[in-house]
Amino acid sequence: MPATARVLPAALCLIPLLLFAPTSRAQSADVDTKAAIAVADSVLIALSSGDNATLKRLTLDSAIVGGAGVRNGVERFSLGSWARYTSRTGPSDFTERGFGATARVQDRVAQVWVPYDLYIGKTWSHCGVDAFTLLKSDGRWRVASLIYTIEQPPACQKHPAGPPTQ
């Protein structure tokens, strides 16, 4: 039997694998990207509503939160645990709204970049970007860190929908 006669059937069997494998991976990445963004969105909603149970469910026990910005001409940095949010009692006094989120996913690590604006009560405070790092374990994404900027326009943009309608 000629070599081409032996190779051809094997090659024909590989064609469907080669055609559909990248699509399957792309679909999986798309699902993970959407899921990671959904977790980031849910965290912002939970922060704004004072929903500590949801925050605890969506963050790792060792998760950190921190910020960087300039307030009244003074450069400020903070870094700490989520306990300052998950140990609160009562409703939140601020509304943080994300928009235009993007994500990068590789295996069990995701980075979600979310522009946001923040109001204290009905008063404008600031805007910036939330940079989430998420880890996937047991089939679900959880926040390992959230580092955010504190800025003012034009360095950042307010939410395209305008002020919140509380």
PAZAPA-4460 file (N, C-alpha, C; in steps of 0.05 Angstrom, whole numbers, plus 32768, in hexadecimal, padded with zeros to 4 digits):
% residues 166
    n_x    n_y    n_z   ca_x   ca_y   ca_z    c_x    c_y    c_z   seq   type   mol
   8011   7FE8   8000   8000   8000   8000   8012   8019   8000     1      M     A
   800D   802C   7FED   801E   8044   7FEC   801A   8054   8006     2      P     A
   802F   8064   800D   802E   8074   8025   8017   8088   8024     3      A     A
   8011   8094   800D   7FFB   80A7   800C   7FE1   809A   8012     4      T     A
   7FDD   8081   800C   7FC4   8074   8012   7FC1   8070   8030     5      A     A
   7FD7   806D   803E   7FD5   806A   805B   7FD2   8085   8069     6      R     A
   7FDE   809A   805F   7FDE   80B4   806B   7FC3   80C2   8066     7      V     A
   7FB7   80BF   804F   7F9F   80CE   8048   7F88   80C9   805B     8      L     A
   7F82   80B0   8062   7F6C   80AC   8076   7F71   80B9   8091     9      P     A
   7F8A   80B8   809A   7F91   80C4   80B4   7F8E   80E3   80B1    10      A     A
   7F96   80EE   809B   7F94   810B   8098   7F77   8113   8097    11      A     A
   7F66   8104   808A   7F4A   810A   8088   7F3D   810A   80A4    12      L     A
   7F46   80F8   80B5   7F3B   80F7   80D0   7F43   810F   80E1    13      C     A
   7F5A   811B   80DB   7F63   8132   80EA   7F56   814C   80E2    14      L     A
   7F4C   814D   80C9   7F40   8166   80BF   7F2A   8171   80D2    15      I     A
   7F16   8160   80D9   7F01   816B   80EB   7F0C   8175   8106    16      P     A
   7F20   8167   8110   7F2C   8170   8129   7F39   818C   8126    17      L     A
   7F48   818F   8110   7F55   81A9   810B   7F41   81BF   8106    18      L     A
   7F2B   81B9   80F9   7F17   81CD   80F2   7F07   81D6   810B    19      L     A
   7F00   81C3   811C   7EEE   81CA   8132   7EFC   81D0   814D    20      F     A
   7F14   81C7   8151   7F23   81CC   816A   7F26   81EA   816F    21      A     A
   7F30   81FA   815C   7F33   8217   8162   7F18   8224   8168    22      P     A
   7F03   821C   815B   7EE8   8227   8160   7EE0   8221   817D    23      T     A
   7EE4   8208   8185   7EDD   8200   81A0   7EEC   8210   81B4    24      S     A
   7F06   8214   81B0   7F16   8224   81C3   7F0D   8241   81C3    25      R     A
   7F07   824C   81AB   7EFE   8267   81A9   7EE3   826B   81B8    26      A     A
   7ED1   8258   81B4   7EB7   8259   81C2   7EBB   8258   81E0    27      Q     A
   7ECD   8247   81E9   7ED2   8244   8206   7EDE   825E   8211    28      S     A
   7EF1   826A   8202   7EFD   8283   820A   7EE8   8299   820C    29      A     A
   7ED6   8299   81F8   7EC0   82AD   81F8   7EAE   82AA   8210    30      D     A
   7EA8   8291   8217   7E97   828C   822F   7EA6   8295   8248    31      V     A
   7EBF   828F   824A   7ECF   8297   8261   7ED2   82B5   8263    32      D     A
   7ED5   82C2   824C   7ED8   82E0   824C   7EBE   82EC   8256    33      T     A
   7EA7   82E3   824C   7E8D   82ED   8255   7E89   82E7   8272    34      K     A
   7E90   82D0   827B   7E8C   82C9   8298   7E9E   82DA   82AA    35      A     A
   7EB7   82DF   82A2   7EC8   82F0   82B2   7EBE   830C   82B4    36      A     A
   7EB4   8317   829E   7EA9   8332   829E   7E90   8333   82AF    37      I     A
   7E7F   831D   82AE   7E67   831C   82BF   7E6E   831C   82DC    38      A     A
   7E84   830F   82E4   7E8C   8310   8300   7E94   832C   8308    39      V     A
   7EA4   8339   82F7   7EAC   8355   82FD   7E93   8367   8300    40      A     A
   7E81   8365   82ED   7E68   8375   82EF   7E59   836F   8308    41      D     A
   7E57   8355   8310   7E48   834D   8328   7E56   8358   8341    42      S     A
   7E70   8359   8341   7E7F   8364   8358   7E78   8382   835B    43      V     A
   7E77   8391   8345   7E70   83AE   8347   7E54   83B2   8351    44      L     A
   7E41   83A1   8348   7E26   83A3   8351   7E24   839C   836F    45      I     A
   7E33   8388   8377   7E33   8380   8394   7E3F   8395   83A5    46      A     A
   7E55   83A1   839C   7E62   83B7   83AB   7E4F   83CE   83AE    47      L     A
   7E41   83D5   8399   7E2F   83EC   839A   7E16   83E7   83AA    48      S     A
   7E0D   83CE   83AC   7DF5   83C8   83BB   7DFB   83BF   83D8    49      S     A
   7E14   83BB   83DF   7E1B   83B2   83F9   7E16   8394   83FD    50      G     A
   7E16   8385   83E7   7E10   8368   83E8   7E29   8358   83EF    51      D     A
   7E2E   8356   8409   7E46   8349   8412   7E47   832B   840B    52      N     A
   7E30   831E   840C   7E2F   8301   8406   7E39   82FC   83E9    53      A     A
   7E30   830D   83D6   7E39   830A   83BB   7E56   8310   83B8    54      T     A
   7E60   8325   83C6   7E7C   832B   83C5   7E8D   8314   83CF    55      L     A
   7E85   8308   83E4   7E94   82F1   83EF   7E94   82D9   83DC    56      K     A
   7E7D   82D5   83CE   7E7B   82BF   83BB   7E8C   82C3   83A2    57      R     A
   7E90   82DD   839A   7E9E   82E3   8382   7EBC   82E9   8385    58      L     A
   7EC5   82EA   839E   7EE1   82F0   83A3   7EEF   82D9   83B2    59      T     A
   7F08   82D5   83AD   7F18   82C2   83BD   7F1C   82CC   83D9    60      L     A
   7F1F   82BA   83EC   7F23   82C3   8408   7F3B   82D5   840B    61      D     A
   7F4F   82D0   83FA   7F68   82E0   83FC   7F69   82F7   83E8    62      S     A
   7F53   82FD   83DC   7F52   8313   83C8   7F5A   832E   83D4    63      A     A
   7F66   833E   83C2   7F6E   8359   83CB   7F60   836E   83BA    64      I     A
   7F5E   8386   83C5   7F53   839C   83B6   7F65   83B4   83BC    65      V     A
   7F69   83C4   83A7   7F7A   83DB   83AB   7F75   83F1   8396    66      G     A
   7F7E   8409   839C   7F7A   841F   838A   7F92   8431   8388    67      G     A
   7F92   8440   8372   7FA7   8454   836E   7F9B   846C   8361    68      A     A
   7FA3   8483   836B   7F99   849C   8360   7FA4   84B4   836E    69      G     A
   7F9A   84CB   8365   7FA2   84E5   8371   7F89   84F2   837B    70      V     A
   7F89   84F9   8395   7F72   8508   83A1   7F7D   8521   83AD    71      R     A
   7F71   8538   83A6   7F7A   8552   83B1   7F98   8556   83AE    72      N     A
   7FA3   854D   8397   7FBF   8551   8392   7FD2   853D   839F    73      G     A
   7FC7   852A   83AE   7FD7   8516   83BD   7FD4   84FB   83B0    74      V     A
   7FEB   84EF   83A8   7FEA   84D4   839D   7FE4   84C0   83B3    75      E     A
   7FD1   84AE   83AD   7FC8   849B   83C2   7FC8   847F   83B6    76      R     A
   7FD0   846C   83C7   7FCF   8450   83C0   7FC3   8441   83D8    77      F     A
   7FB3   842C   83D2   7FA9   841B   83E7   7FA9   83FF   83DE    78      S     A
   7FAC   83EC   83F0   7FAB   83D0   83EA   7FA3   83C1   8403    79      L     A
   7F8F   83B0   8401   7F86   83A2   8419   7F74   838B   8411    80      G     A
   7F67   837F   8424   7F55   8368   8420   7F39   8372   8419    81      S     A
   7F29   8360   8410   7F0D   8366   840A   7EFD   8369   8424    82      W     A
   7F08   8364   843B   7EFA   8365   8454   7EED   8381   8458    83      A     A
   7EFA   8396   844E   7EEF   83B1   8452   7ED4   83B3   8444    84      R     A
   7ECF   83A3   8430   7EB5   83A3   8422   7EA3   838E   842C    85      Y     A
   7EAD   8376   8430   7E9C   835F   8438   7E94   8360   8455    86      T     A
   7EA1   8371   8465   7E99   8373   8482   7E86   838B   8487    87      S     A
   7E7F   839A   8471   7E6D   83B0   8475   7E51   83A6   847D    88      R     A
   7E43   83B7   848B   7E27   83B2   8491   7E16   83C8   8485    89      T     A
   7DFF   83C1   847C   7DED   83D5   8470   7DF3   83DA   8453    90      G     A
   7DE4   83EC   8447   7DE7   83F2   842B   7E00   8402   8425    91      P     A
   7E09   8400   840D   7E21   8410   8404   7E19   842D   8401    92      S     A
   7E2C   843F   8404   7E27   845B   8400   7E30   8464   83E5    93      D     A
   7E3A   8452   83D4   7E44   8459   83BA   7E38   8448   83A4    94      F     A
   7E39   8452   838B   7E31   8442   8374   7E48   8443   8360    95      T     A
   7E52   842B   835B   7E68   8428   8348   7E5D   8419   8330    96      E     A
   7E60   8425   8318   7E55   8419   8300   7E6B   8415   82EB    97      R     A
   7E6E   83FD   82E2   7E81   83F7   82CD   7E74   83F7   82B2    98      G     A
   7E84   83FB   829D   7E7A   83FB   8282   7E92   83F4   826F    99      F     A
   7E8B   83E9   8258   7E9F   83E3   8244   7EB5   83D0   824C   100      G     A
   7EAF   83BC   825C   7EC3   83A9   8267   7ED0   8399   8250   101      A     A
   7EE9   8393   8253   7EF8   8381   8242   7F06   836D   8253   102      T     A
   7F0C   8356   8248   7F19   8340   8257   7F2D   8331   8246   103      A     A
   7F41   8327   8253   7F55   8315   8247   7F54   82FC   8259   104      R     A
   7F53   82E5   824C   7F52   82CB   825B   7F67   82B9   8250   105      V     A
   7F75   82AC   8263   7F88   8297   825C   7F85   8281   8271   106      Q     A
   7F7B   826A   8268   7F77   8253   8279   7F66   825B   8291   107      D     A
   7F71   825D   82A9   7F62   8262   82C2   7F67   827E   82CD   108      R     A
   7F72   8290   82BD   7F77   82AB   82C5   7F69   82BE   82B2   109      V     A
   7F5C   82D2   82BD   7F4F   82E7   82AD   7F55   8302   82B8   110      A     A
   7F59   8315   82A6   7F5C   8331   82AD   7F44   8340   82A1   111      Q     A
   7F35   834E   82B2   7F1E   835E   82A8   7F24   837B   82AE   112      V     A
   7F21   838B   8299   7F26   83A8   829A   7F0C   83B6   8297   113      W     A
   7F03   83C5   82AB   7EE9   83D1   82AB   7EEB   83EF   82B2   114      V     A
   7EE6   8401   829E   7EE3   841D   82A5   7ECA   8420   82B8   115      P     A
   7ECB   8433   82CA   7EB5   8436   82DD   7EB2   8453   82E5   116      Y     A
   7E9A   845A   82F0   7E97   8473   82FE   7E8B   846D   8319   117      D     A
   7E8F   8480   832C   7E86   847C   8347   7E78   8495   8352   118      L     A
   7E61   8490   835E   7E52   84A5   836A   7E4F   849E   8388   119      Y     A
   7E51   84B2   8399   7E4B   84AE   83B6   7E30   84BB   83B9   120      I     A
   7E1C   84AB   83C0   7E01   84B4   83BF   7DFB   84BC   83A2   121      G     A
   7DF2   84D5   839E   7DED   84DE   8383   7E02   84F1   8379   122      K     A
   7E18   84F3   8389   7E2E   8506   8383   7E45   84F8   8374   123      T     A
   7E4C   8503   835E   7E63   84F9   834E   7E7C   84F9   8360   124      W     A
   7E8C   84E3   835F   7EA5   84E2   836D   7EBC   84E0   835A   125      S     A
   7EBE   84CA   834B   7ED5   84C6   8339   7ECE   84B0   8325   126      H     A
   7EE1   84AC   8313   7EE0   8496   8300   7EFB   8489   82FF   127      C     A
   7EFE   8474   82EF   7F17   8467   82EC   7F14   844C   82DE   128      G     A
   7F26   843A   82E4   7F26   841F   82D9   7F29   840C   82EF   129      V     A
   7F18   83F7   82EF   7F1C   83E0   8301   7F2A   83CA   82F2   130      D     A
   7F40   83C1   82FD   7F4F   83AB   82F1   7F4C   8392   8302   131      A     A
   7F3C   8380   82FA   7F36   8367   8308   7F49   8351   82FF   132      F     A
   7F53   8341   8312   7F61   8328   830B   7F4F   8312   8317   133      T     A
   7F47   82FF   8306   7F36   82E9   830F   7F44   82CF   830B   134      L     A
   7F3E   82BC   831C   7F48   82A1   8319   7F30   828E   8317   135      L     A
   7F33   8279   8307   7F1D   8266   8303   7F24   824D   8312   136      K     A
   7F12   8245   8323   7F16   822C   8333   7EFA   821F   8336   137      S     A
   7EFA   8205   8333   7EE1   81F5   8334   7ECC   8200   8321   138      D     A
   7ED5   8209   830A   7EC3   8212   82F5   7EB8   822E   82F8   139      G     A
   7EC1   823E   830C   7EB6   8259   830F   7ECC   826D   8313   140      R     A
   7EC7   8285   8309   7EDA   829B   830C   7ED5   82AA   8326   141      W     A
   7EEC   82B0   8334   7EEA   82C0   834C   7F00   82D5   834C   142      R     A
   7EFB   82EB   8359   7F0E   8302   8359   7F25   82FC   836C   143      V     A
   7F3D   82FF   8361   7F56   82FD   8372   7F5F   8319   837A   144      A     A
   7F5B   832C   8367   7F62   8348   836E   7F51   835B   835D   145      S     A
   7F4E   8373   8369   7F42   8389   835B   7F54   83A1   8362   146      L     A
   7F60   83AC   834D   7F70   83C5   8351   7F63   83DA   833F   147      I     A
   7F5E   83F1   834A   7F50   8406   833B   7F5F   8420   833C   148      Y     A
   7F59   8431   8327   7F63   844C   8326   7F4E   845F   8330   149      T     A
   7F56   8475   833B   7F44   848B   8343   7F4C   84A3   8333   150      I     A
   7F3A   84AB   8320   7F41   84C0   830E   7F2A   84D4   830A   151      E     A
   7F2F   84E8   82FB   7F1A   84FC   82F4   7F1C   84FF   82D5   152      Q     A
   7F05   8506   82C9   7F07   850B   82AC   7F1A   8522   82A7   153      P     A
   7F29   8523   8292   7F26   8512   827A   7F36   84F9   827B   154      P     A
   7F44   84F3   8292   7F54   84DA   8293   7F43   84C2   8292   155      A     A
   7F2A   84C4   829A   7F17   84AE   8299   7EFB   84B9   8290   156      C     A
   7EE9   84A7   828B   7ECF   84B0   8281   7EB9   84A8   8295   157      Q     A
   7EA5   84B8   8297   7E8D   84B1   82A7   7E7D   849C   8297   158      K     A
   7E6C   848F   82A5   7E5A   847A   8298   7E4B   8487   8281   159      H     A
   7E49   8479   826A   7E3B   8484   8253   7E1D   8489   8258   160      P     A
   7E11   847C   826C   7DF4   847E   8271   7DEF   8497   8283   161      A     A
   7E03   84A6   828B   7DFF   84BD   829C   7DFE   84B4   82BA   162      G     A
   7DF6   84C6   82CC   7DF6   84C0   82E8   7DE2   84A9   82EE   163      P     A
   7DE8   849A   8305   7DD6   8484   830C   7DBA   848F   8313   164      P     A
   7DA6   847F   8310   7D8A   8487   8315   7D7F   847E   832F   165      T     A
   7D8F   8478   8342   7D88   846D   835D   7D6C   8471   8362   166      Q     A
***
